[in-house]
Each structure stands twice: as C-alpha cells, then as structure tokens.
Amino acid sequence: MADDKKRYLKVEGHSYLVRDTMSNAIINQNEAEYNQYKQLRKIKDNEQERLDKLENDLGELKDLLRQLLDKGQ
C-alpha cells in the first residue's frame, strides 16, 4: 500500500484523477464515468458498423444498376 501512495499522486483540483509516476499517465478512478465511457464507445462502434454496412449495400446496389443499364444497351 505504501508503494501505491508513492506511485499514484493525486491530481490537484480533481479528486478522482491520479498520476501514475511510473508512466506519467493520468488515470481516472471514477468507475461510474469509466463504465459510461465504455457504454458510449460500444454504441458508437455499433453505429459505425451499421454505417459501414449501409455504405457497402449502397455500393452493391449501384453495381447492380450499372449492370442492368449495360445489359439494356
């Protein structure tokens, strides 16, 4: 526990932030905010997957239309 006190220093003005003295990283120790971040990230990733699929489907439709138009000529 004493090593943890030396390794992690509180960030002034932010009770839930600490600085890791080994890596110099700022760490958010607020678990509720972290869980909210993970949930929002998952939603964003799902939206991106949906958008990618829609773009792919649209490209396929365009290709099919071009094939139909080429056959008509």
C-alpha positions in Angstrom: 0.0 0.0 0.0 2.9 2.4 0.7 4.2 1.8 -2.8 0.8 2.7 -4.2 0.9 6.1 -2.4 4.3 6.8 -3.9 3.3 5.5 -7.4 0.0 7.3 -7.7 -0.2 11.1 -6.9 -3.5 12.9 -6.7 -4.1 15.5 -9.4 -4.7 18.9 -7.9 -8.3 20.0 -8.3 -9.6 16.6 -9.3 -10.4 14.1 -6.6 -10.9 11.2 -8.9 -7.8 11.7 -11.0 -4.3 10.3 -10.2 -0.9 10.4 -12.0 1.0 7.2 -12.3 4.6 8.2 -11.5 6.0 5.2 -13.5 4.3 6.0 -16.8 3.3 9.7 -16.1 -0.2 8.8 -17.3 -3.3 10.4 -15.8 -5.8 7.8 -14.5 -9.5 8.4 -13.9 -10.5 6.4 -10.9 -14.2 7.2 -11.2 -15.7 3.8 -12.1 -19.1 5.2 -13.0 -17.6 7.6 -15.6 -15.5 4.8 -17.0 -18.5 2.5 -17.3 -20.4 5.3 -19.0 -17.5 5.8 -21.4 -17.4 2.1 -22.3 -21.1 2.1 -22.9 -21.0 5.2 -25.2 -18.0 3.7 -27.0 -19.9 0.5 -27.7 -22.9 2.5 -29.0 -20.6 4.5 -31.3 -18.8 1.3 -32.6 -22.2 -0.3 -33.3 -23.3 2.9 -35.2 -20.1 2.8 -37.3 -20.6 -0.8 -38.1 -24.2 -0.1 -39.3 -23.0 2.9 -41.4 -20.2 0.7 -43.0 -22.8 -1.9 -43.8 -25.2 0.6 -45.4 -22.4 2.1 -47.5 -21.4 -1.4 -48.7 -25.1 -2.2 -49.5 -25.4 1.1 -51.4 -22.3 0.2 -53.4 -23.7 -3.2 -54.3 -27.0 -1.6 -55.5 -25.1 0.9 -57.6 -23.1 -2.0 -59.2 -26.4 -3.9 -59.9 -27.9 -0.8 -61.5 -24.9 -0.4 -63.7 -25.1 -4.0 -64.8 -28.8 -3.6 -65.7 -28.1 -0.4 -67.6 -25.2 -2.1 -69.5 -27.4 -5.1 -70.5 -30.1 -2.7 -71.8 -27.7 -1.1 -74.3 
